[in-house]
Amino acid sequence: MEDRALRPRDRLLRQAFHLLSQHSLRRGLRGVWLRGELPQGACVLASNHHSWWDSYLLPVLLWRAGRPFRVLLSEKRLSEFAFFRRLETVSAAHPRGALRALLRGEALVIFPEGELRPPGPPGALREGAVWLARRAGVPLVPVASRVVLRGHEFPEAYVVLGEPLLPDLAALHQRLSYLLEQLDAEVRRAPAEEPLPGFTLALPGRQSTHERMARWGAWLGRLVGR
């Protein structure tokens, strides 16, 4: 369903879902940090899938950037949540819909592992992301993400947009593995209470209790003369 053909209630539903998704990220995470740039125009964004938050991260970032997009979902998921069909989604059972979205200039978000997996290297990748990028003639962009609990009260999300690749499954798996390995190494090395170096805060979230209380502590210190 193209945006220009949307009924007012569907537009309202999409807007409400975007705001709800953004609110969930702001309330549940300390923030979302981003490294890399989105390509201009249509592209296939192929991301690992290790966290419940992954389904919100790229859609919210794309929405905030004003970029039209679709998320490829399984028919099972669309059947479980029927209202998803009225959002920016396309069924994996109907690849022509995904191709049409790319040809309209939209970004397409895909989780090529096809399932939620524990943190670690990517699992076996399905062919869909590569096939769609090749057929549409658009960049294939590997995306590495981690949602980690470090030195603060709430988890932090880090998203890395890799350089566009030629549509090759082995190359995509290799690049995703490398980006995730590097990201995990940075998480292990960086001071726990500081954001990872080289990332930009794309969406602020909730501060830890001790951060919020620090302002009161400074005020009380002045009040008692210390």
N, C-alpha and C positions, 0 to 999 in steps of 0.2 A: 504494500500500500504506500503510494507516494505521498509526501507531505501535502502537496497541493490538493490532493483528493480526500484529505482527512476531514471527517465531520468534526464540528466544534467540540463535542464531548470527547472524541478521541484525542484532539489536541490538548484538552484540559487534563485528560488522564495521563498523557505523556509528561506534561509539565509537572503535574503532581508527583509522578513517580520519580522524575529527575530530582525534584526538591527533597523528596523522602530519602532517596539514595544518598544525596549529598549530606543531609542531616545525619543519616546513619554513620557515614564516614567521620563526620565532625564529632559525633558523640562517642563513637566506639574506638577511635584511633587518636593517637597524639598528633598525627599529621600524615600527609602523603607527600613524599619527596620524589622528584623526577630528575632524571639525567637523560639528555638526548633530545632530539627535535622530531616532531611529526613531519613526515613528507607532505608536501602540498598535493592536493587532489586525492584521487582514489588510491588505496593501498590495502593490503592484507596484513593485519597485525596479528601475528602468531605468538601467543603467550603460553608460558607454563601455567599449571593450575594446581596450586598446593594449599590454597586458603579459601575459606568461605567468602572473604572480602574481594577475591579476584573479579567476581562478576560485577562489582560496582566500580572498581578502580578505573579502568580504561573508559567505560561509558561516561562516568562523571567528568573525567579529564577532557574527553572529546566534547561533551556538552558545554563545559565551561569555556572551551576554546572556540565554540561556535561552529564545530565541524559536523556535518551530517554523517551518520554512521548506521551500521546494523551490527547486531550480535548474532552469530550463528549458534542456534540451540538445537538440541535433539528433539525429535518429535515427541518422545516420552515426556521431556520437561515441558514442552508446550501444551501437551495434553493435561499434565498435572496442574498447570497454572494457565488456564485458558486466556486470561486477560493479557498475558505476555504477547499474544498475537497482535494486539492493538498497540504494542510498543515498537521500538526500533529493533525488531528481531526478524530472523529468517530461518526457516526450517532446514536442518541438515538433510532432510529427506527430499528437498526440492532445490537442488543446486542452481537451477536456472534463476530462481529468485535472488540468490546471492550474486550471480553474474550480473543481473540487471542492476542491482544496487551499485556494484563496482562501475559499471558502464555509465551510471548516472553521476559518477564522481564521488561516491560515498566511501568512507573507510569501513572495512569489514573486520570485526574482532572474532578471532577463532582460538579455541583451546585445543590444539591438535593432539594432545594426549588423550582426549575424549573422556576423561574421568578425573575426579579429584584424587590427587596423590599426596603422600607425605612429602615434606621438604627433602630435597636431595637433587640428584641429577634428573633430567627429564626422562620419562619412560619412552616406550616406543611411540612414534608419531604416526598419525594417520595421514593419508595422501591429500585430504581435502584442501588444506591451505595452499599447498604447492600447485595443485591442479587449477584452483580458481585464479591464483596469481598469473599462471601461465596462460590460461584461456582469456583472461581479461587484459593481459599485457600491462599489469600494474606492479609496483614494487612489493616485495615480500619482506616484511619488517619483523625480525625476532624481538620479542619483548620478554625480559626477565623481571620477575617481581618476587619480593619476599615481604611477608608481614611478620615482624619479629618483636618480641618483648625483651627489652634491654634494661636500661637503668632507670626507667620511669614507670609510672603506674599503668599506662596504657600502651598497647602495641604501636609500632611505627611501620608504615608501609613505604617501601622503596621500589621504584619502577625505573627500569633501564630500557630505553629505546635504542636498539642496535642499528647499525648501518644496513640499508636495504641490500637484499641478496638476490641473486638469480634464483628462479624457482626450482630448487633441487632439494629433495628430502634429506639426503645425507648432510648437505651443507647446512640446512636449517637445524638439524639435530646437533651438529658439531658446534654451531654458533650459540645456540641456546645453552648447551652444556658449558661452554666457555664463559658466557655472561653470568650464569648462575654460580659457577665456581668462583669467579672474581668477586661477585657480590657477597657470597658467603665469607670469603676471605676478608673483605672489608668490614663486614659485621664483626668478625672475630678480633680484628686489630684495633678498631676505632674505640676511643673512650666511650664508656657505656652511656654517659649522660649527655653526649654531644651528637648532633646529627652526623651522618657519614659525609666526609669531605667530597666536594664535587657535585653534590646534589642541590637542587633548588626546591624550596618549599612550595609545592603547588596548591596544597589545601591544608590550612591549619586545623588542628583538632583540639582535644582537651589537654589542658595542663595537668600535671600531677598535683596531688594535694599539697605537697611541700612547696611547689612552685607558687600555688595560689596563696598559701599561708605566709610565704616569705614577705609579701607586701604588708600584711598585718604585723608580722614580726618587726619589720623596719619601723612601722608607725609606733608600735608599742615601745621599741627601743628609744625613739625620740621622746615619747611621752614620759618615760621614767628617767630621761637624761643620760642615756648610754648610747 
